[in-house]
Structures are given as C-alpha cells and as structure tokens.
Amino acid sequence: MGGVEILVQLMMGVGLAASAGFRAFLPTLAVGLLARTGFLELNSSVEFLTRTDVLAVLAVATFVEFLGDKIVVVDHLLDTVGTVVRPAAGTLLASSVLLGLDPFMAAMLGLVTGGATSLAVHSGKAALRAGTTSLLPVHGGIGNTLVSIIEDVLSVVGVGLAVFVPALAFIFAVGLVVGGVVLLKKGVRAGRKMFSPSPQI
C-alpha cells in the first residue's frame, strides 16, 4: 500500500472521528451501512459492523442518542457517558478505514488519530452545551435543542466529506478540533471565575 493511500485513509479516518465527537452511533451506523452496500471498504478487523444484528443495535442506539440529546439533563448525561463512548467510537471508525494494516497497528493508529480527535470535538461540544444550559431560564430549553440539531447536521456532513472528499473532511476535522479546544478553555475559565472566592472589601 502506497504512502498516498495511507494518507487518504488517515484523512478519512480523522474526518469520521470528528463526526463521532458529536454523535457516537450515527457515524458508526452510517459506516456500517455504507460498507454493507459496497460503497466503503473496511479493515477486516471491523467487518462486524456490516452484520445485520450489529446494524440493528446501532440503529436503536442512534435513535436514542438523537432523541436524548434534545432533552435538557438527558443531554448532559449523554455527554458524561460520551466522554468514554465517543473517543472509543472515533478510534473504531478511524481504524476501520485503515486498509492493509494488521488489526493491532490499525487500532493503535486509530487511537492516536481518531480517539484524540473525537475527544477534542466532544469536549468542545460538552463545554458549549454547558454554556447553553446556563442560559436555560432565557430560552427554556430551545437553545439546547437547536445546538443539538446543528451537531446532528455537522456529524452527517462530516461522514459525507470523509467518505467522498477525505482531504476536505480532514480540514473540517481540524477546524472542529481547534474550535473544541477553544470552547473547552473558555468553559474552564468560566468555571474558575464562578467558583473563585469573591474579593474581600
């Protein structure tokens, strides 16, 4: 396998992983369906994603995640669980498109590129959601729902770009990672200000 092919696969994997930073199951389901219908080739170690029973479980999980993320409190619970699940999904997706590599190498490369990407995007998403929740008295939950819908769209767009335009997907992913890091830093600063003791007069 040539260097160009590996580079394209890495860009595709990073793009898929970025999508998993928003939704763990939607991009995983999409990859499984695309592989099942012959639009995408997977590493032999993750071909189980094309099985009917696995696709059925992923479809249910996608629906639950999609619906739950629109409900205040439930969305934060999903974000808490997602701190582990989304990087794991990003690792799986990134390794799934690394063809020609043995399972161990694909998994390790997937962890370094995909897991880290998903975690960065997820962290930014969680920080942004915490910010919108703090304004709950103003928007009554509509703000969280709108943000969730935007995340759904970004996740779908990320999958489409990764499969059909890997180079653009990589740029898209880098932008999301940078944005995620910025949002996380802002969230940490806001938290410190909130819990820091007031100056004595």
N, C-alpha and C positions, 0 to 999 in steps of 0.2 A: 504494500500500500504506500503510495507516494506521500510526500510531505504536504502537498496541496490538498489532497483528500483528507488527511488528518486535520488540517487547519479548518477546512469547511465543516467537518463533523464537530470539531470543538466549538465553532461559532454557532452551529445549530444547537448543540447541547447547552451552551450558555443561554441562548435565547429561550429554550424550553424551560430551563431552570428559573429564569427570571419570571416567567409566567406562573411557575409553581410557587413563587414568593407571594402571589396574590391568592391563588387557589391551588390546593394540593391535588385535588382529584380531577378537576376539569381538564387540565392539560394531559394528565396521565390517561384519562379516558380517551381523549382525542388521539393521542399517540397510539393507543391500543387499537382504536377503530381504523386509523389510517394504515397501520401495519396489517390489520386483518383484511382490509380491502385491497392491499397491494400497492398503496401509494407511498409507503415508507418501509424501509428495511431496518430491522433491529438486530442488535448484538444477540447471538444465540442464547446468552445467559438470561435474557429478559423476554424471550419469546412467549413466556407465560401470559404476558399482557394481552395477547390476542385470543386467549381462551374465552369461551362463552361465559363460564361461571365467573371468571375474573372481571370481565366487562360488565356483567350484571351487578356485581358488588360495587364496582367503580361508578356505575350509573346512579345507584342509590346514594352512595357517598357524595357524589357531585350534587345531587338534588338537595340533600340535607345541608351540605356546606353552603350552597347557593341561597337556600331559604333562610337558614340560621343566621347568615351574615347580614341579613336585612333587619334583624331584631336586636335592639339595644340590650345589653347584658349578655345575650347569647353570642353576639359578635365578639365580645371580649373573651368569653370562654373559648371560642374557636381560635382566637389569636393566641391565647395561652397554650392551648394544645398544639397550635400551628408552629410554635417555636421549635418543636421537635419534628412534627409531621411534614411541614413544608420543605425544610432543608433535606429531609430524607427523600421526599418526592423529587426535589431538584437533583439530588445525587443519582437517583434511579433514572431519571429522564436524560441527564447528561451522559450517563454511561450507556444508555440504551442505543444511542446513535453512533457510538464508537465501534465501528465495524472492524473486524480483523484483529482486534486486541483480545488477549485472553481475559477471562472474567475478572481476575484479580486486578490486572492493570486498568481495565475499563472502570472498575469500581473505585479504585484509588484516584484516577484522573477525574472521574465523575464527582467524587467527594471534594476535591480541591477546587474544581471549577464550578460545578453545579451546586454543591451544598453551600459553598460560601456565597454564591450569587443569590440563591433563594433566601438565605438568612438575612442578607443585607436588605433585599427588597421587602421581606416580611417585617423586619424591624422598623423600616420606614413607614410601612402600612399601619403597623400597630401604633406607632407614635402619632401618626395623623389621626387615626381613629380615636385615640385618647383625647386629642385636641377637640375633635368634633363632639365627642361625648360631654366634654366640659361645658359646651355651649347648648346642651340639651334643653334647658329652660327656654332658650330662644327659638330653636327650630322644632322642638317636640319630637325629635327622632327622625325627621325627614332628612336632615343633613347627613346622618349616618347611612341612611338608605341610598341617597344619591351618590355618596362616596363609594358605597359597595357596588352600585351599578357600574360606575366608572372603572372600578377594579375588575369587574367581570369582563368589560369590553377590552381592557388592557391585556388581560390574560388570554383572551381569544385572539386578539391581534398578535400577541407575542408568539403564539403557536403557529399562526398562519405565516408570519415572517420567518420563523425558524425553519419551517418545512420547505418553503418556496423561495425565500430570499435570505439565506443564512447570514450574509455579510451585514445586511440591514438589521437583522434580528440582533446581531452582536452589538451594533451601535445603540440600538434600542435598549438592550440589556444594560450596557454601560451607563446610559443615561438614567435608567431606573436605579441602578446601584448607587450612583452619585447622589441622586435625589433621596434615596433611602437613608444614606449616611447623614445627609444634611438634616433631614427631618428628625432622625434619631438624636443628633446633637442638640437640636432645638428643644426636643422633648425633655432631654436630660437637664438642660439649663433651666427650663420652666419648672421642672420638678424640684430642683435645688432651691430656686427662688421661693417656691411655695412652702417648703419645709424649713427654710433657713430662719433662725430666730430674728425677730424684729429688733432694730437698733434701740438701745436704751436712751431715753431722753433725760 
